[in-house]
Amino acid sequence: MKQIYKNIVQSVSSGEKLLAVLIDPDKFQIEHTPAFISKVNASIATHIFVGGSEVEEQLTDILVNEIKKHTQLPIVLFPGDVTQITNKADGLLFLSLISGRNPEYLIGKHIKAVSKLKGTQLDIIPTGYLLIENGKETAVQRVTQTQPMPKNNSEHIVNTAKAGELLGMKLIYLEAGSGACEPISESIISKVKSELNIPLIVGGGIRSKTQMNAAYQAGADVVVIGTAFEEDESFFDSLKK
Ligand code: 1GP
């Protein structure tokens, strides 16, 4: 079993910043895997996340299998649903949507996942997932039927993230939503980071190296980027190793 979480903690404690390239199986052409992954391999990316809000059953399994043929990078599931769980990946963000109050996304789907996770080799990482408003409705909001947290109430965001840590979650993920108009603000990232003792993931709406570095500077340990690579693969050129 790959020690995904242990390695993230080690990297964070040595001051390394991590970049996860998010591949949404629903928006990705499987035939394009070798070309796309060769660009990922040549970049500073440290992880590949696979997942989406709405993905056809079996597609994640097929895609992870294909990605694995072309990279040594750890593949971590970032599932919107239990149907996206495959033992072919290395790790699983076991997400609890703690910004919302929909019991299905707080505990319901997790119970449904248990039978799929029996005997698994996946490194299962309990993750507190916070959706923050960004000016437009996102797929996460629509699918989970939860409201994002108002971005001007940073105290509530910080307390929610900290409550996740105190409940035993191993990562906190601040999410603006895929294709968000605005990424999570530096001010929110730094306030959350200053209260946490666990690694912080930030994603949603990050479309440039400048925005990525701003998130790192503010305190993000892992940045997740999906849409910007989907829309323009030349972005990888500015992120070469
Ligand atoms: C979405 O945080 C991820 O869940 C990445 O968002 O697609 O906007 O990069 P983008």
Residues whose N, C-alpha, C, O or C-beta is under 5 A from the ligand:
A	BS01	1GP	L22 G177 S178 G179 A180 G203 G204 G205 I206 V224 I225 G226 T227 A228
